[in-house]
């Protein structure tokens, strides 16, 4: 089945669909990569998303998309808007820093009679302490549990009075 639809019949002022924008960005990516001197993985990982973003920011209509599909070069308006930082190969590579400090394990110096909250460790040498939000949440939860227990007692007493009558 061939695609015999005539795109010229669509209103040229109609906004372009995302599918059209992605198709145009895919079409212009190799052309722009050659113009900007980008190669390798950076073409699809960095350049194509930037071209897509530029095209979307231009809010093209159907007429512009059809004109771009016929074009054999990437329009200067798109090339000028592409952010080229991080695309050049001339950028020096970062060196790894050597670690000079060694991790030491600290044993708990608290007595076994201390509260269990003090002995907990979350990660490494840091002792576990609840944050202010956690403390506030715990106090609210304790208050709600107290209220629920009181209501349960009250309801039990009411039920006993009703069944005794």
Steps between C-alpha positions, in 0.01 A plus 500: 500500500655825392463834668307703244392780736565849364644709784454814293127483575560564874469859616857641515415712807402193701743437791749220438460177693770362730549213259581748223741689726683179596519399133653836406750487788602148392539626143711801601720320758759352261510823299552711812756252637707540185466880508589527871772234490333262745562127480451179691251444776444873545293514182202302629550553873555877501453663161166347394321593826635855469378528142160365607481758778590782261237389250235472772588845632445644152139370506501409130187466293426237238622724217843548662532124556421423136753761387766349730429148371585620147818678618835328460677719757428584862353852523730765647225600745517154659881481496525840670272394785674168577700516820849383402659480845632154575497389137860567398765228526769745618380496859762364745401192694467521876753306704404276786596622845663250728346448837745563780272451796407151608170407653523379857226310672386636829364267761206610708612627840151512646405257769249223430262671741470803267183545301479307171466830310860592587655172382353500149726587208368592158817494294867504575612680812204734532265423785132489417296792629145575392452831323270771630229393257529139615483608864192713428339212312576257786351736758185545289473125453537437873230758570264340249563155648417635846177659377405180316559291815283738707222486241520122494460488879205738481331297227555178696342656810200623296459153341507334845231739629280433198534121527440509878167680458 
